[in-house]
């Protein structure tokens, strides 16, 4: 077990949160942003081993039930994609008006595309497999 796992737990078990107001403000002010129909993603490079994620839902979203639903949808989408985030980033996810009304899978695809645009996602190992099989196929053809 390495130091990161001891400090922050397994990636599937825990998401390291942004908790303080000044942390959110710093990401808003200095970070890059990407807008999608259901979420706005702010991203900022930081020092530290684990990526941190903050989730917000303002009163513009609606009453408490809708805001909580929006946060739950964003949290679940983040939980699925968290292991693919590069270490050393702070992310703030801001829900939008459509967020409480959409499926988690829709939000997940939009989050993935936004994070990919920001350059935060680790390259998927699927690409390596495709390249390896392509190299093996080309080497077998030359024989």
C-alpha positions as protocol buffer text, in pm:
chain_id: "A"
residue {
  index: 1
  type: UNK
  ca { x: 0 y: 0 z: 0 }
}
residue {
  index: 2
  type: UNK
  ca { x: 152 y: 332 z: -103 }
}
residue {
  index: 3
  type: UNK
  ca { x: 137 y: 668 z: 73 }
}
residue {
  index: 4
  type: UNK
  ca { x: -149 y: 806 z: -139 }
}
residue {
  index: 5
  type: UNK
  ca { x: -372 y: 511 z: -54 }
}
residue {
  index: 6
  type: UNK
  ca { x: -294 y: 548 z: 316 }
}
residue {
  index: 7
  type: UNK
  ca { x: -374 y: 920 z: 314 }
}
residue {
  index: 8
  type: UNK
  ca { x: -672 y: 932 z: 81 }
}
residue {
  index: 9
  type: UNK
  ca { x: -808 y: 578 z: 66 }
}
residue {
  index: 10
  type: UNK
  ca { x: -873 y: 374 z: -242 }
}
residue {
  index: 11
  type: UNK
  ca { x: -992 y: 578 z: -542 }
}
residue {
  index: 12
  type: UNK
  ca { x: -1321 y: 389 z: -552 }
}
residue {
  index: 13
  type: UNK
  ca { x: -1385 y: 440 z: -181 }
}
residue {
  index: 14
  type: UNK
  ca { x: -1338 y: 812 z: -136 }
}
residue {
  index: 15
  type: UNK
  ca { x: -1342 y: 1133 z: -334 }
}
residue {
  index: 16
  type: UNK
  ca { x: -1124 y: 1402 z: -181 }
}
residue {
  index: 17
  type: UNK
  ca { x: -1351 y: 1708 z: -151 }
}
residue {
  index: 18
  type: UNK
  ca { x: -1296 y: 2080 z: -173 }
}
residue {
  index: 19
  type: UNK
  ca { x: -1456 y: 2210 z: 145 }
}
residue {
  index: 20
  type: UNK
  ca { x: -1354 y: 2569 z: 210 }
}
residue {
  index: 21
  type: UNK
  ca { x: -1495 y: 2875 z: 37 }
}
residue {
  index: 22
  type: UNK
  ca { x: -1148 y: 3013 z: -44 }
}
residue {
  index: 23
  type: UNK
  ca { x: -1064 y: 2690 z: -229 }
}
residue {
  index: 24
  type: UNK
  ca { x: -1371 y: 2728 z: -451 }
}
residue {
  index: 25
  type: UNK
  ca { x: -1295 y: 3097 z: -512 }
}
residue {
  index: 26
  type: UNK
  ca { x: -936 y: 3018 z: -609 }
}
residue {
  index: 27
  type: UNK
  ca { x: -1049 y: 2762 z: -867 }
}
residue {
  index: 28
  type: UNK
  ca { x: -1312 y: 3003 z: -1006 }
}
residue {
  index: 29
  type: UNK
  ca { x: -1059 y: 3286 z: -1035 }
}
residue {
  index: 30
  type: UNK
  ca { x: -750 y: 3104 z: -1162 }
}
residue {
  index: 31
  type: UNK
  ca { x: -888 y: 2793 z: -1328 }
}
residue {
  index: 32
  type: UNK
  ca { x: -1007 y: 2714 z: -1677 }
}
residue {
  index: 33
  type: UNK
  ca { x: -1373 y: 2638 z: -1741 }
}
residue {
  index: 34
  type: UNK
  ca { x: -1579 y: 2434 z: -1981 }
}
residue {
  index: 35
  type: UNK
  ca { x: -1957 y: 2470 z: -2017 }
}
residue {
  index: 36
  type: UNK
  ca { x: -2192 y: 2184 z: -2099 }
}
residue {
  index: 37
  type: UNK
  ca { x: -2574 y: 2180 z: -2095 }
}
residue {
  index: 38
  type: UNK
  ca { x: -2592 y: 2009 z: -1755 }
}
residue {
  index: 39
  type: UNK
  ca { x: -2268 y: 2112 z: -1584 }
}
residue {
  index: 40
  type: UNK
  ca { x: -1993 y: 2373 z: -1578 }
}
residue {
  index: 41
  type: UNK
  ca { x: -1648 y: 2234 z: -1493 }
}
residue {
  index: 42
  type: UNK
  ca { x: -1376 y: 2455 z: -1350 }
}
residue {
  index: 43
  type: UNK
  ca { x: -1026 y: 2307 z: -1333 }
}
residue {
  index: 44
  type: UNK
  ca { x: -700 y: 2427 z: -1183 }
}
residue {
  index: 45
  type: UNK
  ca { x: -358 y: 2262 z: -1151 }
}
residue {
  index: 46
  type: UNK
  ca { x: -235 y: 2231 z: -792 }
}
residue {
  index: 47
  type: UNK
  ca { x: 31 y: 2057 z: -595 }
}
residue {
  index: 48
  type: UNK
  ca { x: -68 y: 1742 z: -414 }
}
residue {
  index: 49
  type: UNK
  ca { x: -111 y: 1373 z: -481 }
}
residue {
  index: 50
  type: UNK
  ca { x: -487 y: 1334 z: -517 }
}
residue {
  index: 51
  type: UNK
  ca { x: -735 y: 1530 z: -729 }
}
residue {
  index: 52
  type: UNK
  ca { x: -994 y: 1719 z: -528 }
}
residue {
  index: 53
  type: UNK
  ca { x: -1353 y: 1780 z: -636 }
}
residue {
  index: 54
  type: UNK
  ca { x: -1609 y: 2036 z: -521 }
}
residue {
  index: 55
  type: UNK
  ca { x: -1976 y: 2023 z: -618 }
}
residue {
  index: 56
  type: UNK
  ca { x: -2215 y: 2317 z: -603 }
}
residue {
  index: 57
  type: UNK
  ca { x: -2581 y: 2377 z: -680 }
}
residue {
  index: 58
  type: UNK
  ca { x: -2712 y: 2731 z: -641 }
}
residue {
  index: 59
  type: UNK
  ca { x: -3068 y: 2842 z: -568 }
}
residue {
  index: 60
  type: UNK
  ca { x: -3111 y: 2910 z: -940 }
}
residue {
  index: 61
  type: UNK
  ca { x: -3153 y: 2534 z: -980 }
}
residue {
  index: 62
  type: UNK
  ca { x: -3472 y: 2529 z: -774 }
}
residue {
  index: 63
  type: UNK
  ca { x: -3589 y: 2421 z: -433 }
}
residue {
  index: 64
  type: UNK
  ca { x: -3390 y: 2201 z: -194 }
}
residue {
  index: 65
  type: UNK
  ca { x: -3516 y: 1879 z: -350 }
}
residue {
  index: 66
  type: UNK
  ca { x: -3393 y: 1978 z: -697 }
}
residue {
  index: 67
  type: UNK
  ca { x: -3059 y: 2107 z: -563 }
}
residue {
  index: 68
  type: UNK
  ca { x: -3000 y: 1782 z: -373 }
}
residue {
  index: 69
  type: UNK
  ca { x: -3090 y: 1577 z: -679 }
}
residue {
  index: 70
  type: UNK
  ca { x: -2846 y: 1782 z: -888 }
}
residue {
  index: 71
  type: UNK
  ca { x: -2568 y: 1725 z: -634 }
}
residue {
  index: 72
  type: UNK
  ca { x: -2642 y: 1352 z: -616 }
}
residue {
  index: 73
  type: UNK
  ca { x: -2628 y: 1318 z: -995 }
}
residue {
  index: 74
  type: UNK
  ca { x: -2297 y: 1508 z: -1013 }
}
residue {
  index: 75
  type: UNK
  ca { x: -2151 y: 1311 z: -722 }
}
residue {
  index: 76
  type: UNK
  ca { x: -2237 y: 975 z: -879 }
}
residue {
  index: 77
  type: UNK
  ca { x: -2099 y: 1081 z: -1217 }
}
residue {
  index: 78
  type: UNK
  ca { x: -1781 y: 1198 z: -1049 }
}
residue {
  index: 79
  type: UNK
  ca { x: -1751 y: 872 z: -856 }
}
residue {
  index: 80
  type: UNK
  ca { x: -1746 y: 678 z: -1182 }
}
residue {
  index: 81
  type: UNK
  ca { x: -1485 y: 901 z: -1350 }
}
residue {
  index: 82
  type: UNK
  ca { x: -1269 y: 985 z: -1044 }
}
residue {
  index: 83
  type: UNK
  ca { x: -1006 y: 712 z: -1103 }
}
residue {
  index: 84
  type: UNK
  ca { x: -941 y: 856 z: -1452 }
}
residue {
  index: 85
  type: UNK
  ca { x: -855 y: 1206 z: -1327 }
}
residue {
  index: 86
  type: UNK
  ca { x: -488 y: 1298 z: -1331 }
}
residue {
  index: 87
  type: UNK
  ca { x: -342 y: 1368 z: -987 }
}
residue {
  index: 88
  type: UNK
  ca { x: -272 y: 1728 z: -895 }
}
residue {
  index: 89
  type: UNK
  ca { x: -593 y: 1898 z: -1006 }
}
residue {
  index: 90
  type: UNK
  ca { x: -875 y: 2079 z: -829 }
}
residue {
  index: 91
  type: UNK
  ca { x: -1215 y: 2053 z: -998 }
}
residue {
  index: 92
  type: UNK
  ca { x: -1535 y: 2243 z: -922 }
}
residue {
  index: 93
  type: UNK
  ca { x: -1857 y: 2113 z: -1075 }
}
residue {
  index: 94
  type: UNK
  ca { x: -2142 y: 2362 z: -1095 }
}
residue {
  index: 95
  type: UNK
  ca { x: -2486 y: 2222 z: -1170 }
}
residue {
  index: 96
  type: UNK
  ca { x: -2709 y: 2391 z: -1424 }
}
residue {
  index: 97
  type: UNK
  ca { x: -3086 y: 2409 z: -1466 }
}
residue {
  index: 98
  type: UNK
  ca { x: -3113 y: 2077 z: -1655 }
}
residue {
  index: 99
  type: UNK
  ca { x: -2904 y: 1875 z: -1408 }
}
residue {
  index: 100
  type: UNK
  ca { x: -3183 y: 1757 z: -1173 }
}
residue {
  index: 101
  type: UNK
  ca { x: -3391 y: 1634 z: -1466 }
}
residue {
  index: 102
  type: UNK
  ca { x: -3138 y: 1424 z: -1656 }
}
residue {
  index: 103
  type: UNK
  ca { x: -3004 y: 1074 z: -1616 }
}
residue {
  index: 104
  type: UNK
  ca { x: -2668 y: 1016 z: -1451 }
}
residue {
  index: 105
  type: UNK
  ca { x: -2527 y: 862 z: -1771 }
}
residue {
  index: 106
  type: UNK
  ca { x: -2591 y: 1181 z: -1967 }
}
residue {
  index: 107
  type: UNK
  ca { x: -2409 y: 1387 z: -1707 }
}
residue {
  index: 108
  type: UNK
  ca { x: -2127 y: 1133 z: -1705 }
}
residue {
  index: 109
  type: UNK
  ca { x: -2071 y: 1164 z: -2079 }
}
residue {
  index: 110
  type: UNK
  ca { x: -2074 y: 1544 z: -2057 }
}
residue {
  index: 111
  type: UNK
  ca { x: -1832 y: 1538 z: -1764 }
}
residue {
  index: 112
  type: UNK
  ca { x: -1600 y: 1306 z: -1952 }
}
residue {
  index: 113
  type: UNK
  ca { x: -1597 y: 1530 z: -2259 }
}
residue {
  index: 114
  type: UNK
  ca { x: -1544 y: 1842 z: -2047 }
}
residue {
  index: 115
  type: UNK
  ca { x: -1257 y: 1684 z: -1855 }
}
residue {
  index: 116
  type: UNK
  ca { x: -1104 y: 1558 z: -2175 }
}
residue {
  index: 117
  type: UNK
  ca { x: -1120 y: 1910 z: -2321 }
}
residue {
  index: 118
  type: UNK
  ca { x: -950 y: 2044 z: -2008 }
}
residue {
  index: 119
  type: UNK
  ca { x: -680 y: 1776 z: -2032 }
}
residue {
  index: 120
  type: UNK
  ca { x: -757 y: 1630 z: -1690 }
}
residue {
  index: 121
  type: UNK
  ca { x: -839 y: 1271 z: -1786 }
}
residue {
  index: 122
  type: UNK
  ca { x: -567 y: 1009 z: -1787 }
}
residue {
  index: 123
  type: UNK
  ca { x: -540 y: 840 z: -2124 }
}
residue {
  index: 124
  type: UNK
  ca { x: -744 y: 523 z: -2125 }
}
residue {
  index: 125
  type: UNK
  ca { x: -560 y: 191 z: -2149 }
}
residue {
  index: 126
  type: UNK
  ca { x: -795 y: 85 z: -2431 }
}
residue {
  index: 127
  type: UNK
  ca { x: -594 y: 298 z: -2674 }
}
residue {
  index: 128
  type: UNK
  ca { x: -275 y: 114 z: -2583 }
}
residue {
  index: 129
  type: UNK
  ca { x: -441 y: -220 z: -2650 }
}
residue {
  index: 130
  type: UNK
  ca { x: -560 y: -103 z: -2991 }
}
residue {
  index: 131
  type: UNK
  ca { x: -209 y: 20 z: -3076 }
}
residue {
  index: 132
  type: UNK
  ca { x: -52 y: -305 z: -2957 }
}
residue {
  index: 133
  type: UNK
  ca { x: -292 y: -516 z: -3162 }
}
residue {
  index: 134
  type: UNK
  ca { x: -231 y: -294 z: -3464 }
}
residue {
  index: 135
  type: UNK
  ca { x: 146 y: -333 z: -3425 }
}
residue {
  index: 136
  type: UNK
  ca { x: 111 y: -711 z: -3384 }
}
residue {
  index: 137
  type: UNK
  ca { x: -112 y: -733 z: -3690 }
}
residue {
  index: 138
  type: UNK
  ca { x: 128 y: -528 z: -3901 }
}
residue {
  index: 139
  type: UNK
  ca { x: 427 y: -735 z: -3786 }
}
residue {
  index: 140
  type: UNK
  ca { x: 244 y: -1060 z: -3868 }
}
residue {
  index: 141
  type: UNK
  ca { x: 159 y: -926 z: -4216 }
}
residue {
  index: 142
  type: UNK
  ca { x: 524 y: -848 z: -4291 }
}
residue {
  index: 143
  type: UNK
  ca { x: 626 y: -1207 z: -4207 }
}
